[in-house]
């Protein structure tokens, strides 16, 4: 099945890691004793992430005490996101054939399917009120695929277009805490860039240009955005910017690694991200790391020997 990551990778290097992924080239995994896996750095809170530690993609929970598997099935469970109140986790999974959005409690119980799209519904983001989810719908075209963002009401299931005025492909939604702004990944010509839309005025600004950036995420206070771009080293780094596109600053300067999938710590002092030495998702292992905002100090956080990606911190 071709996915968002597959489609973008055909266009340029950075986008393969901006998109979704699988674990098709992983050798058959051996049973792993999760009790032996511990974080390398003591942190506060809880981090959910995706890993193919057991041979296929599952959702895991990392705390100071260790790691716990929240899903255990034959699906590909991907891209976990905490609800604003920290009680639920949304994620993407192909348990019904096509990829759809699911929600579960923070302990893995109470699984509920949210979307029932005729297309792949992937990579979601919570509205700040916790009542709705935004997601990306992948549609086949005569040549290639297109991507559009939608919203879904968790109680009624009603689905609506999220940013219909953005004509070209748009994906990977993330809201500011006050729900006024929407950060997303969009394509206007060749390649993908990071954008911010003012949902009150409907004005859209480009945080980046050149088709080499993706995955913008608002800080807990909404004052900063982290995102990924390959403009510096051709691989991918975590960058920081103001929501208006000013004040761009490179946070990770690791030329030997591909650094992607940033998310904020609850206090806004760190960004957690995934880092690998080989081009994801095709080969190699990926681990989780932190970068301290301000000092740019990179701190190894967790390494299972598998592909540990898509962290989200509460």
N, C-alpha and C positions, 0 to 999 in steps of 0.2 A: 504494500500500500504506500503510495507516495504521500508525503505529508508536507506541511509548511516548510520544515527544514530541508527536505529534499528539493522542493521547487526553488527555493532561494539559492541553495548551494550550486545549482546549475548556472546561476548568474554571477555569483561572486563568492569569495572565500568566507567573508565574515558571516554571511547569512546562514550557513549550515548550522552554526551554533546558536543563531538567533531563533531557530525554529524548533519544532518538535523532534523527537528522536525515538529510536528503538534500541534493541539489544541483540539484533540478529546475528552479529558476528562474534558474540561472546561464546566461548566454549561452555559446555555443560557445567554448571556450577556445582561445587561440592557443598554439603551442609556446613553452615558456619555457626559457631557458638557465639551468639550476640553478646553474651556476658563478657567476652574477652575484648570487646571493642569499646574504647573509652575516648572522650574528647581529649585533644592535646592541649587545650586551653580552658581554664575554668571561666565559664560565662554564666550570666543570669538569664533565665527565661527558657523558652522551648523553641527548638528549630525543627520544622518538618522539612523533609527533602525526599527526593526520588533516587532510588538506587536499583541496579540490577544485581545486587549482592547474591540473590538466590537463583539467578538465571534469567528472570524476567523483571520488568520494572514493577516495584512495589513502593509504597509510601512508608517512610520511617520517621521516628521521632527521636531527636537527640536532646539530651539534657546533660547537666554536669555529672549525673550518675552513670550515664551510659546511653545505649541506643535500644529502641524497641520497634518492632515491625507493627504497623497499624493495619496494613492490608496483606492478605495472604491468599492469592487466587491465581488463576491462569491468565488473567487479563494483563494488559499493559496499563498500569496505574501511574499517572504522570502529573507533573506540574501542580503540587499542592499549594494552596493559599489559605492562610488563616482568616477566619471571619473577624470583623472589627472587635467583637467582644471576646475573642479567643476561645470560644466554646465549640466551634465547628471548623471543619476543614473542607474546602471545595477542591476537586481535582478532576482531571480528564481521564477517561478510561474507555476501552473498547469492549466492554463486557456484553454489549448487545450487537456486536458486529461493527457498526460504525462507532467512531469516537463520540462520546457524549459527556456532559458535565454531571458529576455526582457530588453529593454532600454527605459527610458523616460527622459524628461527634468527635471530640478531641481524643477519645480513647479508641476510635475505630468502630464503634457501635453505631446503630441507627442509620445505616446506609440508605440513601434516597437518590433516585435518579431525578435530575432537574430538567434536562432538555430532552426532547424527542424529535430531533431535527431529521430531515431527510438527507442531510449532509453531515459531514464531520463537524461537530461542535467541540472546540478545543480552547485551551489556554485562557482561563477565566480570570476575572478580577472582581472583588466585592465592591458594591456601592457602600459608602460610609455608614448608611443606616442599617446595613446588614439584612435588608429585606429583598434585595435584588442582587443578581450577578450580571456582569457583563462578560461576553465571551466572543470568540472568533469563529465564524462559520466559513468553512473551506468548501468552495464550489468548483466543479469541473467546468472548464471552458473548451471551446473547439481546440484551442492550443493552450496548454498550461492550465493554471488554476487561479482563482481569485479568492480574496479574503476580505470579509466584512465583519464589523463588530455589531453585536446585538445585545439587548438587555432581556433578562427573564425574571419575572416576579416569582419568588420562591413559594408563595402561597397559592397563586392562581395559575401559574405556568404560562402566563401571557408573555409573548415575545415580541419585541419591537426593535426596529433599526436604531442603532445608537448614534451614528454620525453620518447620516445619509448624504450630507452635502460634500463630504470628502469623496470625490469621484473614483479615485483609484483604490487599490488594495490597502486595507488598514487592519491592524491586528494588535493583540497583546495589550488590553486596556488596563490602566491603573489610575485611580482617582486621587485627587488631593483630599485632605481630611474634611474640608468644608464642602466637598462635592461640586465645587464650581468649575474645577479644571480636570481635564482628562488627558493624561499622557498616553501615547500610543506609538506603535511602529507603523510607518506608512511608506507607500511607494508612489512617487509621482512620475518618475521616468524610469531610469535604470537603478536597480538596487534599492535598499531600504534605509530610511532615516528615522530619527526620533522627532516626534511632534508633540505639541501641547495645544489643546483646544479649550477655549473659554466657552463653557456650555451656556453662559448667559448671553453673551454677544454673538456666539457662534463663530468667532474669529479663530483661525488656526495659524500658529506660528511654527516654523521649523527650527528645532534646536540644533540640527546638524544638516549639512548638505554634502553631496558627493556619493551617497549610496553606500556608506560603510558603517552605519550605526543602527542600534536597535535597543529595545528593552528599557525604556526610561521608567524609573520608579520614584515616586514622591517620598520625601522624608516624613517622619511622623508629624512634624509641625507644618509641613507643606512649603517650607522655605527653600528647599534644595531638591535637586533631582540627581540620582545616579543613573548612568546608562553605559552601554558598551559601544566602543568603536575600535576599528582596526586601523585608523588613520596614522597612528604613530609607528607601529611595528609590523603591520600587515597580518597580525594574528588576532588581536583583541585585547583590550584593556578596559578597566573600570574607570570612568570619568565622572566628574562632578560639575554641575552647572546650576545657575539660577533658572527658575521657571520661564523667564523671558529670553533665555538663550545666552545671557551674558555670564561672565565669570567662569568660563570653562577651565577645568583643572584636571590634569591626569593624576589619578590616585595610585594605580598600579603600574610599575615600570619593570616588568618581568619579561624580558625579550625571549626567554626560553619557554614560556608557557602561553597557552590560550586561556584568557580570564573572562568569564561570562557569568550571566544569570545573577546579577546583584540584587540584594534586598537589604533593608535597613534594620539595625538593632532598634528595640523599642525606645531607647533614649537618644537615638540619633547620633551616637558617638562612633559607631562602626558601620561598615557595610560587610555583609557576608556574601561570598561568591564562590563559584566553582572554578577550579583551575586544573588544567591538564597539559601534558607535554606533547600529546599527539592530537591531530585534528579530530575533534568530536563531531559527529557521533561514530565515526568509522572504526576507530581503534583506540587502544590505550585505556589507562585508568584515569579517573578524575577524582579530586578530593576537594573538601571544603576548606576555605580560609577566610580570615578577616582582614580588613584594612581599616586602620584607625583614621577617621576623618581629622584633618589638621596636620598630623605628623606623617601620614602615609605609611606608617609601619604595617607591614604585612605579617600576619600571625597564622601559622598552620593551625587548623581547628580539628579536622576529622579526616581520616583516611581508612577506608575499609578494604582497599585493593580492587574495588569494583568502580562503577561509574556513579559517583555521588554528585548529583546535580540538582538544580532548581530549589535552593534553600529558601525558606520563609521563616521569619523570626517573630515570636511573641513572648 
